[in-house]
Amino acid sequence: MNVLTVYLRIYADAFRQALAGIGKNAWTLLLPIAVLEANQFVSALVIGALGRLGSFVVWAVWAAAASCYLYFLGEVVAKSTVKLDEFGRSFGAYFWSIANLMFVFWIASLLIELLVPRSSFDFGELLKWAALILLNASPEVIYQRGTRGGIETIQRSVKFLQDNWIEWGIPNLAILAVWYYLPPAPLAMLGRLGDQIITPVIEGALLHLVMVFRGHLFAALDGSSHRQRMYRYRSSGTA
């Protein structure tokens, strides 16, 4: 069994498990858009009421919203059946893990702003791209490995990418390529209903499927070496 066959089976198994998990919790397909819309609504209220001071509260709101999503995402990846009455605990489940990571990013942004002279080159934008790449696996690190400190999450995410940059990168880049070439707002012909309601719901559902797939792929890759995977799949002959 060659390398390509082994990894295609790993990806197929992760996708199959993602479909099975979502099948048990179909309502979670609406979770991304619901959390995003509620988060934006609350953030707008906070900024409108508190002004600049509200920015710090908004950060907390975003951390709570992300915690909510990661909680249910983790439960789906763990093959559990999740219910709406778990929302209360979801907001605090990973709140400090996310808040600590956001704090590290904020400190880095502040240092760049204070120490790097203004020029035509946008170092802040470079930081965002670096974070997007190096912290790509941070959601999975937080809800699967339980990291709490911002530095700890960064270290674990970077270490995972160092060990699995090809195996993790290929499917993620393929997903990004498909997403990029999808036609924008294909339901715009339905007017406001299609453009502002149905399309975001569909996009959120697809994003959720991708995140569940990533969760299973992370679980399959983290803590195992290429040699171990090759041996396991060659020995079993199944994925």
C-alpha positions as CSV (number, residue, x, y, z in Angstrom):
1,M,0.0,0.0,0.0
2,N,1.7,3.2,-1.1
3,V,1.8,6.6,0.6
4,L,-0.9,8.2,-1.5
5,T,-3.4,5.3,-0.9
6,V,-2.8,5.5,2.9
7,Y,-3.4,9.2,3.1
8,L,-6.4,9.1,0.8
9,R,-7.9,6.5,3.1
10,I,-7.1,8.7,6.1
11,Y,-8.9,11.7,4.5
12,A,-11.8,9.5,3.4
13,D,-12.2,8.1,6.9
14,A,-12.1,11.6,8.4
15,F,-14.8,12.7,5.9
16,R,-16.9,9.7,6.6
17,Q,-16.8,10.2,10.4
18,A,-17.6,13.9,9.8
19,L,-20.8,13.0,7.9
20,A,-21.7,10.4,10.6
21,G,-21.2,12.9,13.4
22,I,-23.2,15.6,11.7
23,G,-25.9,13.1,10.9
24,K,-26.4,12.6,14.6
25,N,-26.4,16.4,15.2
26,A,-27.9,17.8,12.0
27,W,-29.0,21.0,13.8
28,T,-25.4,22.0,14.4
29,L,-25.2,22.8,10.6
30,L,-27.0,26.0,11.6
31,L,-24.6,26.8,14.4
32,P,-21.9,28.8,12.6
33,I,-24.3,31.3,11.1
34,A,-26.4,31.5,14.3
35,V,-23.4,32.2,16.5
36,L,-22.0,34.7,14.0
37,E,-25.2,36.7,13.7
38,A,-25.8,36.7,17.5
39,N,-22.2,37.7,18.1
40,Q,-22.4,40.6,15.7
41,F,-25.7,41.8,17.1
42,V,-24.5,41.8,20.7
43,S,-21.2,43.4,19.6
44,A,-23.0,46.2,17.9
45,L,-25.2,46.8,21.0
46,V,-22.1,46.9,23.3
47,I,-20.2,49.3,21.1
48,G,-23.2,51.5,20.7
49,A,-23.7,51.6,24.5
50,L,-20.1,51.8,25.7
51,G,-18.2,53.4,22.8
52,R,-14.4,52.7,22.9
53,L,-14.7,51.0,26.3
54,G,-17.0,48.6,24.5
55,S,-14.1,47.3,22.4
56,F,-12.8,45.3,25.3
57,V,-16.2,43.9,26.0
58,V,-16.5,42.9,22.4
59,W,-13.3,40.9,22.7
60,A,-15.0,39.0,25.5
61,V,-18.1,38.5,23.5
62,W,-16.1,37.1,20.6
63,A,-14.2,34.8,22.9
64,A,-17.5,33.5,24.4
65,A,-19.0,33.0,20.9
66,A,-15.9,31.1,19.7
67,S,-16.0,29.0,22.9
68,C,-19.6,28.1,22.2
69,Y,-18.8,27.0,18.7
70,L,-15.7,25.0,19.7
71,Y,-17.7,23.3,22.4
72,F,-20.3,21.9,20.1
73,L,-17.7,21.2,17.4
74,G,-15.7,19.2,19.9
75,E,-18.8,17.2,20.9
76,V,-19.6,16.4,17.3
77,V,-16.1,15.3,16.6
78,A,-16.2,13.2,19.8
79,K,-19.3,11.4,18.3
80,S,-21.5,12.6,21.1
81,T,-25.2,13.7,20.7
82,V,-25.4,17.3,21.7
83,K,-28.5,19.2,22.8
84,L,-29.5,22.9,22.9
85,D,-29.6,22.9,26.7
86,E,-25.8,22.7,26.7
87,F,-25.5,26.3,25.4
88,G,-25.0,27.6,29.0
89,R,-21.8,25.6,29.6
90,S,-20.6,26.1,26.1
91,F,-19.8,29.8,26.5
92,G,-17.3,29.2,29.3
93,A,-15.9,25.9,28.1
94,Y,-12.9,27.4,26.2
95,F,-13.4,31.1,27.0
96,W,-10.1,31.6,28.7
97,S,-8.2,29.5,26.2
98,I,-9.4,31.7,23.4
99,A,-9.1,35.0,25.4
100,N,-5.5,34.2,26.2
101,L,-4.7,33.5,22.6
102,M,-6.4,36.8,21.6
103,F,-4.4,38.6,24.3
104,V,-1.1,37.3,22.9
105,F,-2.1,38.4,19.4
106,W,-3.1,41.9,20.8
107,I,0.2,42.3,22.6
108,A,2.1,41.3,19.4
109,S,0.1,43.8,17.4
110,L,0.7,46.5,20.0
111,L,4.5,45.9,20.0
112,I,4.6,46.1,16.2
113,E,2.7,49.4,16.3
114,L,5.0,50.8,18.9
115,L,8.4,49.5,17.8
116,V,8.2,49.2,14.1
117,P,8.5,52.6,12.3
118,R,5.6,53.4,10.0
119,S,6.4,52.6,6.4
120,S,4.7,51.5,3.2
121,F,5.0,47.9,4.3
122,D,2.1,46.8,6.6
123,F,3.7,44.7,9.3
124,G,0.3,44.4,11.0
125,E,-1.0,42.6,7.9
126,L,2.0,40.4,7.9
127,L,1.2,39.4,11.5
128,K,-2.3,38.5,10.5
129,W,-1.1,36.2,7.7
130,A,1.5,34.6,10.0
131,A,-1.2,33.9,12.5
132,L,-3.5,32.5,9.9
133,I,-0.7,30.0,8.8
134,L,1.0,29.2,12.1
135,L,-2.2,29.1,14.2
136,N,-4.2,27.2,11.6
137,A,-4.6,24.2,13.9
138,S,-5.3,26.2,17.0
139,P,-9.0,25.5,17.2
140,E,-8.3,21.8,17.2
141,V,-5.5,22.2,19.7
142,I,-7.8,24.1,22.1
143,Y,-10.8,21.8,22.1
144,Q,-8.9,18.5,21.6
145,R,-5.8,19.0,23.6
146,G,-7.2,21.4,26.2
147,T,-4.5,24.1,26.0
148,R,-5.3,27.2,28.1
149,G,-2.4,29.6,27.8
150,G,-2.0,31.6,24.7
151,I,1.7,30.7,24.3
152,E,0.9,27.1,25.0
153,T,-1.7,27.0,22.2
154,I,0.7,28.7,19.8
155,Q,3.5,26.2,20.6
156,R,1.2,23.2,20.2
157,S,-0.2,24.5,17.0
158,V,3.2,25.3,15.5
159,K,4.6,21.9,16.6
160,F,1.6,20.1,15.0
161,L,2.2,22.0,11.7
162,Q,6.0,21.2,11.8
163,D,5.2,17.5,12.1
164,N,2.3,17.4,9.7
165,W,2.5,20.3,7.3
166,I,2.1,18.2,4.2
167,E,-0.6,15.9,5.5
168,W,-2.6,18.8,7.0
169,G,-1.8,21.4,4.3
170,I,-2.9,19.4,1.2
171,P,-6.6,18.9,2.2
172,N,-6.9,22.4,3.7
173,L,-5.4,24.1,0.6
174,A,-7.7,22.0,-1.6
175,I,-10.7,23.1,0.5
176,L,-9.6,26.7,0.2
177,A,-9.2,26.4,-3.6
178,V,-12.7,24.9,-4.0
179,W,-14.1,27.6,-1.7
180,Y,-12.3,30.4,-3.7
181,Y,-13.6,29.2,-7.0
182,L,-17.2,28.7,-5.9
183,P,-19.5,31.2,-7.6
184,P,-20.3,34.1,-5.3
185,A,-23.9,34.3,-4.0
186,P,-25.3,31.6,-6.4
187,L,-28.8,32.1,-4.9
188,A,-28.8,35.9,-5.6
189,M,-31.5,35.3,-8.2
190,L,-33.9,34.7,-5.3
191,G,-33.4,38.3,-4.2
192,R,-32.8,39.3,-0.6
193,L,-34.0,35.9,0.7
194,G,-31.3,34.0,-1.3
195,D,-28.5,36.5,-1.0
196,Q,-28.8,37.5,2.6
197,I,-30.4,34.4,4.3
198,I,-30.1,31.2,2.4
199,T,-26.6,31.7,1.0
200,P,-25.0,32.5,4.4
201,V,-26.8,29.5,6.0
202,I,-25.5,27.1,3.3
203,E,-22.0,28.6,3.6
204,G,-22.1,28.2,7.3
205,A,-23.2,24.6,7.0
206,L,-20.3,23.8,4.6
207,L,-17.9,25.5,6.9
208,H,-19.2,23.3,9.8
209,L,-18.7,20.2,7.7
210,V,-15.1,21.3,6.9
211,M,-14.4,22.0,10.6
212,V,-15.7,18.6,11.7
213,F,-13.6,17.0,9.0
214,R,-10.6,18.9,10.2
215,G,-11.3,17.7,13.7
216,H,-11.2,14.1,12.7
217,L,-8.1,14.6,10.6
218,F,-6.3,16.3,13.5
219,A,-7.2,13.4,15.8
220,A,-5.8,11.0,13.2
221,L,-2.5,12.9,12.7
222,D,-1.6,14.4,16.1
223,G,0.5,12.1,18.2
224,S,1.4,9.7,15.5
225,S,4.3,9.6,13.0
226,H,4.2,9.0,9.3
227,R,5.8,5.6,9.9
228,Q,3.2,4.6,12.5
229,R,0.3,5.6,10.1
230,M,1.8,3.6,7.2
231,Y,2.2,0.5,9.4
232,R,-1.3,0.8,10.9
233,Y,-3.0,1.1,7.6
234,R,-0.9,-1.5,5.9
235,S,-1.5,-3.9,8.7
236,S,-5.3,-3.4,8.9
237,G,-5.8,-3.0,5.2
238,T,-8.8,-0.7,6.1
239,A,-9.3,2.9,7.1
